[in-house]
Amino acid sequence: MELSYQQHIDKIDAQVDDIISRVESYMWIDDSLVKEQLSQAYEFAKQAHKWVTRLSWEPYISHPVAATQILLSLNPDIPTIQACFLHDVIEDTDFTYDDISEIFGKEVADLCNGMSKLEKVKYRWEDRAIWSLRKMFIAMADDIRVIFIKLSDRQHNMQTLMSHPNPEKRERIALETLNIYAPIAWRLWLYNLKSSLEEECFAVLHPQEQKKLLAELASLSDTRKEFQNSAVLEIQKLLEGIDIAHKVDFRIKSPYSIYKKMQRKGIEHPQDLYDIYGIRIVVPTVADCYRVLWEIHSAWHTLPYRFKDYIALPKPNWYQSLHTTIVGFLKNFTKQPTELQIRTQEMHKRAEIWVAAHFEYKESWSKIATEIDWVSDLKELVNNVGNNDLISSLKIDTFKNRIFVFTPNGDLINLPTGSTPIDFAYHVHTDLGDHITIAKVNWAVHPLDKELKNGDVVEVIIDKKRKPSPFWLWYVKTIKAKNNIKAFLRKWDKETHRDRGKEIINKYLEKAGHPILDKDLTVMKIIDDRELNMEDRLQLLEQVWNFSITPPSLIRRILKSQNIHYIKSDKSKDTDEGKITSNNNDTKKEIIIWWEENLPYKTCNLCHGEDSSEPIVSHINSRGHFTIHKRNCSVLKWVNKDRLMNAYVKWEEALTLFRISMTLENKIWMMKAISETLFAMEINIDELHTNKISKNKTILTIALEVNDYEYLIIDRFIERVSFILWESMIDYKLEEIRCQ
């Protein structure tokens, strides 16, 4: 029998009483004060949403109450709970920010207002509403409690999503949850919330796969229970013999985590995964963790490469634990691998609700730490990154894998994967980054543009005369490093920057046969149909020098504004590289440099690259001038490889087949590392074969198909593979075959 509206309200009132009791149990303040403040927020929200129902026909107030029940897993403070009760009031009712501020205070009103902003965030596949995302992350950075409420709100919405009649909207909401909110929950190490969100998305986006997987897991239920009871018993027997207080738990991976791992590894059945089952051991001290680990490794066989010490080297969110995988410790399950996690009670609490550990309850209100590392980085990112770069910066700085490196004093520094010594230097101190001259990694000199690895010890040597180079912007990863480099380049000798930018543009114009810039930069007065004042024109020249814009793009805008087009010259009539023309005469061969047409260039005097049918490449010098070379030109042996750019003859694009023969040590993980690198770089494999030349050595030959305009990607592939394989790649040979 369906419940009436009032019967629903009575049921919800009872849920609120339970919420108040739970808050009183963990908050050491006057119980009557807790009840008064929470009841006041609930009653206000109930009246604001009175007679409004959800698609399921339940009273709307059931949603904020259910979200608050989810929120309680984080042990939040009173303002956060009040704001959760009230989080839809500003967005969906006639009450305003000022109304809530007057009754509940500015803190609660700000949290509700932050939630109101987040309601406008939408996800449209890969075409994201960037301004909405910026608002969302600004709200998070201002007060991280906003995202606690939002995640709880989203969790309940996902639980009731099937009530929505529109399947397309259900899918959009699930995609939004999976691509935005679940990663945020992971980044804050709110693992239970992250897992719950993913499971709800799994049901919406892959219903058939979920149904099949759940059926397979159900068929393993009896086996799992037998394995669980036996495994926990064996571990307890071992630990009771060494007289250490302990608690042993058993866990199984969530269905969505199992599904993702099966997809990633190409596995058809969940029982084939190594870590589907796991045992968690909680002990009093760090010393006890290592003693238990020693006992386990002494008693049973371990799987190689499966041991991870997250106590000595924590994860980026400061997760700490020892992980190891053992086999053969149960008679009936000799082939079943089992992951063991060993940690202290404090580590366990942090792992369960990491960010909630930053609440400090003192009076009726709590104090929450606002300088959590990740939140501080997020605040800097959203305040300083351009709109076009926001998503890519979030992917690098926020959601991607991170590494830990050490200072010479042993301090841990948390950086995005792919960071360089320059990123490290700017993370430690701006002055260190501005004047870095040499980096030592693990006590050996290390190139400034070479990636750091997890666990590296990094030392920076500075020279006060050294200044940042614009080229650093090409390979630093962190937004902090990029912003500091750009800031220094803007401040340092502004007039010199403008003069050098002017010199670069003049060379482009001069070589194309166009009058150079005059004192007033008259030719730059109108660009993109907009009249620029003198300061605007000078700033454009600065941007040319500091690489904010490229010289070719500015030249193209200048000439377009004058209805002038650049074409390559006929050498029988012109001795220079090109000329400016206002008509549409036919052209000879055109060289495309870095996907740009009509860039002025010269040809290497030694190899005459332009005159050859052989593959070519372009080199850009410090003044921004391009020179075309044959790819096998001897001059290229002595140039900075970072200054090479792809080049090819327009309409004559061809495929180049690169055959790489690598002499490798025989290690089982190498092929996986190489294939994953090729996949990540989107390089097609034409052929592959191996030749084992000794017990410990194999020659791997790979033929890779690359378009002319992607030619330089092969150098980056070899650099990346050499870095990943480290000393295991003994040698390599590269052969280039032109394909028409």
N, C-alpha and C positions, 0 to 999 in steps of 0.2 A: 504494500500500500504506500502511495506517495505521501511524503510529509508536507504539511502546510508550511507557509512562510514562517509563522511563529514557532512551529516545532523545529524548523531548521535553526532559527535564532537561539532557541533554548539549547540546542545541541552545541552551537558555536560558543555560547556563554560558558558552557562546561569546559570546552577546550581552552578558553582564556583563563579560567581558574587553574587549569593544569599548567599553563604557561607561567602564571604568576608563582605557583609553587616551585617550579623548576628553577626560576630565576632566584627565588629566595634561598634555594639550596646551595647556590654557588657564590652568591653575592653577600658578603659579610657586612650588611647594613641593616637598619631598622626595617623589619618585615612590613610594618604598616605603611612605611614610605614607599616601598616597592609596589605594594598593592594599589596605593592611592594614585601614583604616577602612571602606572600601566593601565589601570582601569579607566583613568581619565582619557588617555589616548584612544583606547578601544571604543569607549562610548561615543567619543567625538566622531571617529571614523564610521561607526555603525549608523549614527544619525545622518552623516554626510552621504552615505550610500543607501539610505533607507529606500526600500521598495525597488531597488535596482537589482536585476538578476544577471547571472552569467548564461552562457549558451546551454549549460547543463540544467538551467532553471533553478539553481541554488542561489540564495542571496549573495550579492556581490561581496559582502563583508567576509564571506567564507574564504575568499582568496587571500587578502592580507593576513588573516589569522593563520591560514595554512602556511603561508610564506614565513611568518614569524616562528611557527613551530620548527620549520627547517633551519631557520637562522640560529635557533638556540644551540645547535651543535657546536657553534663557535664561542659559546659563553660570552655573548655581547654585553655591552653596557646598556644602561637605561635609555639614553637618547637614541641609540641605534634601534632598540626594540620599539620605542614610541614611533620613530620615523617609519619603521616597517609597517606598523598598524596604519599609518597615515600616508603611505607612499603614493597612493593613487588619488589623493584628495585634490591636490592642486591641478592635476591633469584632467580629472574626470568630473569634478563638481564645481560649484560656484564659489567655493572658498578659495582664498588667495594665500600667497606667501605671508603677507602681513597678518592675516587672521591667525595662521599657525604660529607665527613669531610672537604675537601678542599673548597667546595662551600658553604655548609650550617653550618659548624662548628661541633665540636666533639659531642656536646650534641645531635643534631639531628641524627648524624651518629650512636651514641650508641643506640638510640631508634630504629632505623631501624635494627641494628645488633641484638638487642634483639628480634625483631619480626622475623628475619630470623631464629633464634634459635627455636622460638616457632613453626615455620612451620614444624619442625621435630618431634613434639610431636604427638604420635599416641595412640589410645586406642583400645585394642583388648579384648573386653569383660572384664573379671576380670584379664586377663594376661596382665598387663600394662607394657609398656616399661619404667622401673623405671628410667633408666638413662635420658631418654628424659624428664620425669616429673621433675627430679631434675634440669635439665637445665632450664626448664620453671619457676620453683619457684625461682631459683637463679636470673633469669632475672627480675622477678617480684620484688624480694627483693631489687635488685640493684636500680631499678627505677620503681615505681608502675605505672608510666604512660604507660609503655609497655603493661600492661594488659588492660588499657583503650582502647588502639588502637586494641588489639587483640579481645576484646569483641565486639567492633564495626565492625571489620572485620568479625568475626564469625556470627554476626547478619545478615549482608548482604548476606553472603554465605548461611545461612539457608533460607533466603527469596527467594533465587534463586536456591535452592537445587533440586527442581523438574526438572530442566533442565538437570540434570546429568542422563545419560542413564542407569547406573548400579544400580539396586535396593539394592544390598548388600552393595555397597559403601555408598549409601544414608543412609542406616540403621546404618552403622558404624559411619558416621559423626554425625548422630543424637544422638547415644549413647555417643559418645565422648563429644558432647555439653551438654547433660543432666547430665553426670556424672562428668565432669571436669569444664566446663565453667559456667554453670548456678549456681552451688554452690559457685564459686568464686564471681560471680556478687552478689549473696545473701550475702556473707560474707562481701563484701564491701558496702552492702546496696544500690546497684544500682538496685532498685526494678523493675523499668520499663524495663531495659535491661534483667534482670533475667526472668521476666514474658514473654517478647517477645521471648526469646530463648526457653523457655519451650513450648510456644504455637506452635512454628515451629516444635519442636521435637514431640509434640503430634500428629501433622498432619502426620508425617512420620512413627512413631512407632505404633500408634493406630488409623489409619484412620477411621475405622468403629465406634469405640467408640466416636471419636470426632464428626463424622457426626450425630450420634444419640443424643449426648448431645447438640450440637448446635441447632438441630431441637427442642428439648424440651425447650431450653432457648428462641428460637424464638417464640414458642407458648405462652410463658409467657410475651412477649414483651409489650402487651397492659396493662396487669396487673402490670407489673413493672413500666411503665410510670405513671399509676394512683397512685401506691404506692409512687413512688418517689416524685411526685408533692405534694401529701398530706402530706408526712412525712416532707419534707423540709419546707412546709408552717407552720406546727404545731410547729416545732423547732424554726422557726423564730419568731412566735407569742410569744413563751415563752421567748425568749431572748430579744425581744424588750421591754418587760415589766420590765427588770432589768437594762436597760440602759448600756449595755456593747457592744462596737464595736465588730462585729463578721462577719465571712464569713462561709456560710454553703454549703458543697458539698455533692453529692451523689455518691456512688461507688458500683459496683457489682463485685464479685470475678471473676477472670479470669477463662475461661473454664477448663484449666488444673488444677488449684487449686481446683475447684469444683470437677473435676474427681478424683483427689487424695484423697480428703476428703471423697467422696462417697465410694471409695474403702476401705479406712481405717475404716470407720464406718459401712460398710455393708448396705449403703442406696441406693435405686434404683432410686429415683427421686430428682433432685436438689432442688426443693421447700421444701424438708424435712430438709434441713440444716438450722442451727440457724443463721449463719452469711453470707449467700449468699448476702444479702443487707447490706449496711453500710452507715452511715452518718458521715462526718468529719466536726468538728466545730473548726474554727481557731479564737483565741482571742488574745488580746495584751500581757497579763502577766500570770505568773504561778498562781498568786492569782485568776485571772479571771477563769482559768481552773477549780479550785476546787469549785469556787462559781457556775459556770455553772453546774458542776457535782451535787452539792447539790440541785440545782433547778430541775434538771432532775429527780433525785431520789425522790424528794418530789412530783413531778407531776405524775409519772407513775410507774408501777410495774417493778421491775428488776428481772432478772434471777439469782438465787444463783450460786455462784462459777464462775460467768462470769465477775467479776470486776477485772481489773488488773491496778495497778498503776506503769506505766513505767516511771513516772517522778521521784518518790522517788527512784525507783530501775530500772535504765535503762536497756535495752537489751545490750548484749555484744558489739554491734556496736554503742552504745550510742544513740540508738533510744529512744525517750521520747514521751509519750502520755498517756492519761487516756483512758482506754477501759471499756465500760460497755454495757450490753445488756438489752433492755427494750421490753415489750410486752403490747398489749392492748391499745396503744395510738392512734389508728385509728379505726373508727367505722367499716369500711369495711374489716379490716385486724386485727381483735382482736387476732388471734392466731399466727400472723407472728412476730417472734422475729427480732429485728433490733439492730445491733451493732453500738454504737456511739463512735467515737474517738475525744477526746478533746485535743487540743495542742496550743502552741503559734506559731506565724509566723516563728520564728527562728527554733523551733522544726520541723515545717512542711518543711522548706527549707532543713534542714539536712536530713530529712526522704526521700525527693525526690531525692537529689543528694548529699548524705552524704559526700563521699570522695572528691567531687569537692569543698567543703567548705575549703579544705586544700590548695587550690590555693590562692596565694596572688599576685595581679597584681601591680607591682611597675613601671617598665619601659616597654621596648618592650618585655622583657622576664619576666616570672613569677617565683616566688619562690614557690616550693611545699614542704610541710612538709614531711620529710623522716622518722621521728620517730613516725609515727602512731603506736599505740600499736600492732595491729595485724601484720603489716608489719615487725616491729622489731622482734616479735616472730618468724615469718616466716623465717627471715634472720638467726636467731640463729638455727632454726630447720634444714634448708638445709645445713648449714655449719657444723653441729655437729652430725647429725644422720647417722648411718650406712645405707648402701644401702638397706639391707634387712628389716630395720625397717621404711623406709621412708613412705610407704603407711599407715601402722598402726598408725604412729605418726601423719600424716596429718589428719587421721580420728578422732583422739582423740583431737589434739591441734587446728585444723584449721576448720574443717567442722562440728564437732559435736556440740550439745547444750552446752552452757556455763552457769556459775552461777556467781553471784556477792556476795561477802562476805565483811564484814567490819572490819577494824582495830578498836581497842578500841577508837581511835581518830575520827572515823567516815569516814576514807578514804575508797573508793571503790576499791576492788581488783577483777579482772576479771580472772576466772579460768575455765578449762574444767570441765564438769559434772563428778563426781566421784573423784574429787581431795580430798586430805587429808590435815590435818594440816601441814604435812611436805612439801607438794606442796606450801601451803600458805607461810610457812616460807622462802623457797628458792625464791619465787617470790618477797618477800619484800627485802631480803638481803641474800647473800650467807652465811655470818657468822651466821646469825640467824638460817638457816637450818642446818649448820654443828654442832651446839651445842644445838639444841632443846632438851629439856628434858621432859617438860610438856606442854600440850595445854589445854587452857580453851575455850570452845565454849559456848556462851551465859552465861558466868560466872560460868560454871560448868566444872569440869575436863573431858576431852574428849580423848579417845584412839587415838594414833598417826596414826593408820592405818584405822580409821573409816571415811567414806565419810562425807564431809561437805554438807550442804543444802543451797539453795538460801536464802540470808538474814542473815546468821549466823554472829555473832560478834566473832571474833577469836583473842585470846591473846596467845602469845608464851612466855614461860619462859625458859631461857637457863642456861646451866651449862658449863663453859669453859672446864671442864674435860670430858664432854660427846662428843662422836664422832659418825659419821654416821655408821649405821650397814649395812652390805651387804644385809640383809633381807629387808631393806627398798625398794630395787629395785623391790621387788615383788608386791608392792601395790601403789607406787607413780604413778601419771598419766602424769605429765608434763615432757617434754623433758629437761627443765631447771633443774628440781630436779634430774632427772636420771643422767644427765651429771655432775652435781656438786658432787653427791654422788660418782660416779665413779672416778672423778678427785681427791677427797679427799682420797679415798681408794688407789689410785695409789701413791699419795704423802706420805701418812702417813706410816712411818716405813716400807719401801720397803723390807728390809731384813727380818723383822718379817713375812710379807706376804709370802715371798718365803719359809721361814722355815715352816710356818704352812701349806702351800700348799704341801710342800714335805712330811710333817708328814701325811697329809690326804692320799696322793697317796701311801705312804709306808704302811699304814694300810690296804689299799685295796690289795696291792700286797702280804703283809705278810699273811693276812687271807686267801688268795687264794693259798698259798704255793709257791709263786714266790719270788726270791731274791729281797730285797729292793733296793732303789736307792743308788748308791755309790756317792762319792764326786763329780765325774765328770758327774753324771747323764747319764752314758753311755747308759743305756737302752732307753733313750729318744733321742739318737743321730740321729736316722733316724725315722721319722714319716711321714706317707702319701707319702712315696717314695721320701722324700726330706731330705737332710742332714741339721741339725740345728746346729748353733753355740751355744756357752754357754749362751749368752744373750737371744737367742730365747727360750732355754730350761727353763731358770729362769723365763722368762715372762709367759710361760705356767703354771708354778707353781703359779705365782701371780694370774693368771686368775682363777685357781681353787679356790683360797681363796676368791676372790672378786665376785665369781659367774658368771664371764663372760663365763666360760665353766664349765660343770659338771664333777666331778671326774669319773663317769662311762664312759662318752664319751671319755675322755683322756685315761683311762685304755684300752678301746676297741681299740683305735688307736695305742697305744703302742704295744699291743699284736698282733694285725693284722700285724704290720710291721715286727714282728718276726715269723709270721706264727704259732702263738700259740693261742689256743682256751681255754676259761674257761668253765668248766662244773661243775655242782653241784656234790658233792661227795656221795659215798655210805657210809652211816653211820656205817655199820658194819666194814669198813676198815679204815675210817678216822674219827677222832673226831673233826676236824675243820669244818668250814662252807663249804669249797670247795677246789678244787685243780686245778692246771694248767696241761693241757695235750695237747700233740701234735697229738693225734690220734682221732678217731671218735667213741669212745666207746658209747654204749647206755646209756642214762641217766634215772634217776628216775624223780619224779615230779620236774618241774621247776617253780619257783616263778617269775612272771612278776611284776616288780616294776616300776610304772610310765612309762609304755609302753617300758621299757628296759628289755632285757633278760640278764641272766648270771651275775647279780650284786651280789657281796658277801654280805651276811647278817648273822645275828644270830637270834635265836628264843628266845622269852621272856621265862624266867625260870618259871614264874608264870602260864602262860596260855598255853605254848607250842603250839603257834598258827599254826606252820607248820604241826603238827601231827593231826590236827583236820580237819574234813570236813566242819566245820563252816566257815562263811565269815571271811576274814582276812584284815588287813591293815598294812602298813609299817610306821615306825617312823624313821626319820633321825635326828641324834644328831648333836651337834655343830662341831664335828670332821668329819662329813660326813659318819658316820656308820649307816647302816640300821638294824632295829630290826623288826621282824614279830610278830604281836599280833593278837589274836582274836579281832573282833570288839567290843565285850563286855568286854574286859579285864579291870580290875579295875585300872591298871596302867595308862591307857589312860585318866583317869579323871584328872590327875595331869600334863599332858604334854602340851606343847604349840601346840594348834591345827593347827597353820600354818606349823608345821613340819610334819604333817601327809601326807602320799602319798598313792595313790591307789595301791593295790596289789591283785593278784589272781593267782591261779594255772593254768599254761599253759594247754590248751586243756580242761579245766574244767570251762570255763567261764559260768556264769549263770546270769539270771535276778534276781534282787532283787526288791520286791514290798514294797515301803514305804507308809504306811498309816499315814497321818498327820491329826489330829483333832485339829482344831483351834477354840477357843472361841473368837468371834469377836463382836464388837459393830455393830448395824444395820446401815450401811451407804451404799448408793447406788453405790458408786464408788469402793468399795473394791473388788468385783469380777473382775471388769475390771483390777484393778491394779495387782491382783494375776495372772489372765490369761495372761496378757501382759508380766509379769515376766517369766512365764513358757515358753511362746513362744520365748522370747528373749534368754532364756537359753537352748532352744531346748529339753525340758523335756516332755515326753509323759504322758498324763493323762489316766489312766486305768479306773477309776471310780470317780464320784463326786456326793455328795448329801449334803443337808443342813437340819438342825433341829432347828427351832426357839424355844428357851427355855424360852424367856420372850419378853416383848415389845421391849427391847433395846439390846437383846443378841441373837446371832445365833451361832450354832456349824456347821462349815464347815468341812466336811471330804473329803479329796482328796487322792486317791491312785495313786502313781506315779511309773512307770516302769523305772528302771535304770539298765544298765549293770554294772557288777562288776567293770570294769575298769573306770566307771564314778561315783563310789560310793560317793566320797566326794562332788559331786556337790549338794547333798541334804543339807549339812551344809551351803553351800553358798546360796542356795535358801532360807533357813530359815532366814539366816542373812539379806539377801536383802529384803525379805518380811517384816520382823520385822522392818527394817529401814523405808520402804515405809509406812507401816501402823502405825508406831510410837506407840502411846498409845492406838490405836484402837484394837490391838490384845492383848486380856486380858491374854490368856494362850494358850499353845499348847502341844500335846502329839504326840510322834513319835513311830511307831511300824514298825519293819523290818521283812519281810517275805521272806525267801529264795525260789526262784523258779528254778526248774531244767528244 
